[in-house]
Amino acid sequence: MRKSRILITGARGMLGQRLVELCPATHEPLGLGRDDLDVTSLPSFRDVAARVKPAAIIHAAAMTNVDGCETAFEDAMRINGIGARNAAIAAEESGAVCLLLSTDYVFDGESEDEYVETDPVGPRSVYGRSKHMGEVLASMVTNRLSIVRTQWLYGPGGKNFVDTIAEAARTREELRIVDDQRGCPTFTRDLARGIYHLLAHDAGPGIYHCSGRGSCTWFELGKKIVELTGRSTRVVPMPSTELDRPAPRPRNSVLRNLALELTVGDPMPEWEESLRDYLEGRG
């Protein structure tokens, strides 16, 4: 029996690689990178979907350089906004389910509470605005859309905070890390499994938050990385204003996986458990 196909965009990225690797045996993954598919071209997306005839399209391709987006407004809107719309149109026309990866940056980060799926958005950066544009445009063209918001990703195959701190702790006596931004560290292994959990349980269209459970600041995460790697590096808190980055960051990015909890169950582990797995080479 022929396996149903899952088309995965952004397959050379940190998350895309895990989506290909962890695709259930009941499906055949077709991973496409930027050299294989221009997501900003609707004819190209339509052609690929018509040939592949996927059961699902997981759209993980994105322009993720948050600061870079600030000076490349049109590129960000084209890739993250129009690209998401094109994925949704291709899915609709080929009869496929569409899962769109989105971000905590669609919120303004000023809430004192966890963000749930129904909270009002208010992106402050070009990156956040472009991802919100993708959510809006995609939802206008298909009724088979699941928007999966996540945050603070780390894992093999891409630059990330965990690897950066673990490497720096090998040679430096002190690290100064931002302590006024809070979020949920998310292992790409867990996110890939969470996405396939949604598909396997036919969760249906809607918005789903899918992040590691629990929360911390970047400083607290850095301290835990140093602790788990057995280094003696001092970790010192600092305010984010000292970094003077072009794009504003949300002060509070904590996402609660409420829709998962209330529908198909939340499969995401606690962030400290997953961080230990990653640093010890498990998963």
N, C-alpha and C positions, 0 to 999 in steps of 0.2 A: 504494500500500500504506500502510495506517495505521501510524504509528509507535507503538511501545510507549511508555507513559507512565511517568514517574518523578515520584512525589509527594515534594516537598521541603518539610518544615516549617522554621519559622524563616527563611523566605525573605527577610525584610527585614533580617536580621542581616548581619554582616560576611562570614561564611562562606556563608550562604544565598544572598546575592546572587551570589557567584562560582559556586556550584553551578548556579544557574539560567543564568547567562551562559555557562558552559563546558560545559553539557550536550552530549554528542555529538549530531551531526546525525541519528543513527539513532534517537534518542529524542525524545520531547516532554516538556519539563519543565513541571510544574504547581507553582508556588511559592506557598505559603500562609504568611501572617504571622499574628500573634496576633489580628488583627481578622477573619481568615478562618476560623480554627479554634482552638477551645479544646482544647489537647492534654490537659487534665485531665479532659475529658468523653469517656468511652468511646463513648457513643451517637453523639456528633458525629464522632469518628474513624471509627467503623464506617460511618456514613452517607457520609462523603466517600470512603472507600476503595471502598465498594460502587458508588458512582456513577462514580468515576474508573477503577476496575479497573486499578490500576498494576501494572507488572512489578516495580517496586521502590519502597520507601518509604525515603527518607533522612531520618532524624529528627535535625535540627540545632537544633530549638527547645530552649531551655534558659534557666534562670535563672543567669546567669553572673557576677553581682555577688558576688564571693567574700566580701567583708566584709559585704555586705547580707544574705547567707544566714545569718550568725551570729545575727542578731536576727529572722529570719523562717524559723524551722525548718520549720514546717508547710508554708509556701508552697514552700520549696525541695524538700521531700520530695514534695509533690504535683506540682510542675512537672517536676522532674528525675527523680523516681522513678516516680510513677504515670503521668506523661506518656510515659515510655519504654515502660512496660508496655502502655499503650494503643496505642502505635504498633506494637508487636510483635503484639498481638492482632489489630489491623486487618490487618496484613500476613499473618498466618497464615490468617485467615478469607477473605481475598481472593486467596490464592495468590501473594502477592508476597514477594520477598526484602526483608529489613529490614536497613538499615545504621544503627547507633546511634552517634552521636558521644559519646565520653567523654573522659577527661582524665587527665593525670599526677597529679592530686590524689587519685586512689584509692590512691596509695602514701604511705608515711610520710616519704619523703625522706631516710631515715637511712642508706641503703646507700652504700658507697664505690664501687660498680660501676654500670654502666648497668642500667636496668630492662628486662627482657624480659617477654614476654607471660605467662609461667608463674610469675613471681615473686609471692609472697604480697602481698596488698594490706593496707593499714592506714591508711585515711584519717584525718586529724587534724582536719579542718575540717568544718563542716556542709555546705559545698559538695561536698567530696570524698565525704562519706558519702551525700549525696543522689544523686550520680552513680553511686556504687557500688550503691546501691539500685536505680537504673535498670538497671544491667548485670544484677544478680541477677534482678529481676522479669521483665525481657524474656527472659532465657535460659530461664525456666521455662515460657514459653507458646508458643515457636516453635523449630523446628529449622532455620529458614532465617535465622538471625541472625548478622550480622557486627558485632562491637563494634570501633569504630575510635577508639583513644586518641591524642590529640594534645596540643599544648601551645604556649604562648607565641605565640599567633596575632597576626598583623598583616596589614593590607591596606586597600584603600579601603573606604569605607562604614561605618566604625565607629571608635570610640575605641580607640587602641592605643598601646603604648609607643614604637614607632618614630616615629609622627607627633608624639607629645608631646615627645620629645627633639629631633627635628628642628626643631620650632617654637620650643622653648625656647632652642636654640642660636643662633637668629637674634638674640636680644635680651639674652641673659645672658652674663656673663663667666665664670661658673663654675657647674658642675652637680655635685651630690653624688649618687652613685648606688650602690645596694647591690652589694656585691662578695662576699657569702657565700651566694648562691643561684645554682645552675647548672642550665641547661636547654638546650633546642634551639629557637631561633627558627624559626617556621614561617609562611611566606607563604601566605595563603589561596588564591592561584592554584595553588600546588603541592599543597596539601591537596585541593582540588577535583579536580585531575587524578589524584591518588593514589586517591581514592575511586572515580572512574570507571575507573581502571586495575583496581581490584579487581572491579568489576562486569563489565568487558569480558572479563576473563580467568576469570570464573566461579570466583573464588577459593574459594568455599564458606564455610560457617559457621565461626566461631571469633573469636578476639581478634587484632587487628592493631594494632601501633603504627605511626603514620604521622606522623613529624615531620621537620623539616629535619635533614640529616645534620651531624654535628659538634656541638660544644657550646661554651657560653661562660657567663660570669656576666652579670648585668644591666649591671654596670660595663663589662665588655669589649664588650658590645653597644652601650652608649652611646658609648664611645670610637670604635667603628667607624662609627656613625651620624654623629658629628661630623666624623670624617675624610672620609667619603664625600660629605658636604655642603659640604666646604671651609671649615668654620668654624674659628675660633681659640679657641673656648670651652675652658676648662680643665675636665677631667673628673676628679673626685676620688672615690676609693672611700670607702664608709661601711658600717658594720654595719647589718644589718636591724633590730636592736633599737632603733635610733634612730627608726624609723618608728612603732612602737607601734601596729600595726594590729590590729583585732579578731580576724581569722582567721590562724592559723598558716600559714606558707608552707613547702613542702618545701625543705630545704636542697639536696638533689640531686634534680632532676627529669628527668635525662637518660634518654630513652627510646631503646632500640635497636629498629629496625624488623626484628627477627629473622624473624618469621613471613612478612613480605613477601619478605625476602631468600631464604628457603628454599622459597617456593612460586611466586609469580608474578613475582618480581623486585621490587627496590626502586626506584621511579622518582623518589624524592625527591632534589633537588639539595642541595649543600652550602649551609649557611645564609648564608655570606658572599656567594656567587654570587647567591642570590635577593634578599638585602638590596640589593645593588648594582642589580639589575634594578628593584626597587621604587622606590628613590630616584631612579633615572634615568628613571622613567616607562615601563619596559618590563614588560608583563604586568599 
